[in-house]
């Protein structure tokens, strides 16, 4: 009996890495439930080109969708296709930008929100022009909102100049 239990445990340990290596299921659009297809409709043209991990994340969103507020549902629908079309690097950069904005003090968040609102009011030609420019260093000129992704880093004070023979202060 003990040998059988040990054998079963050994088999389970050997099988674990193999099970962990199994690929995620990558359902086709037609494999989705009618409810999932309805929620994920903006992704229909790209669905079969998405990798399995992205498909699983979108399906999880579709599962939560009925429980979220209507205004949040609308926001999810509006942002779904542009997000799905981003490259993995662009999505990572967007997540990092979100994290940096989320950690700002409230008055800086308000400033960022105001600049975003100003940017949203610009004509498409001006938005394209701003997007083509290299990232700005510092704050834009008055009346010139920063384009998305061009939020300047907080100003930092330069380190104090040391006199000959001085040692830097301990941190």
C-alpha positions, 0 to 999 in steps of 0.5 A: 500500500505504501509503495503504491502511494509513493508510486502515485506521488512520484507519478504526480510529481513527474506529471506536474511540470508536463501539465504546467507546460500545456498550452492555454486553449485558444478558442475560435470566435465561433467557440465563444458563447453568444454572450461572450460574442456580444460583449467582445463584438468589437474584437471580432475582426481580430479575434482569430489573430489574438494569442491564447493568453489575450483571448483568455484575458478578454474572456475573463472580462466578458465573464465580469461584464454583466456585473459592472456598472453600465457606464463602465460597460460603455467605457470597456466597449469603447476601449476594447478594439484600440487596446487589442490592436496595441502591440505587447510593448505598447500595452506595457508602456500604457500600463506603466504610464497608468501606474505613474499617473495613478501614483501622482498627488491629487493636484497633479492628477487634476493637471493631467486630466485637464491637459488630457481634456484639452488634448481631446478637444484638438482637431485630428490634424493637430493630434497627428502633428503632436503624435509625430513629435519626439517626446517633450522635455518639460512642460508644453508652452501655454495653450499647448496641451501635451499629447497622450504619452507625453506627460513630463516627468516631475522636475527634480532638484539637482544634487548639491555641489560638494566643496573639495574635501566634503563628503556627501551626506548619508541617505 
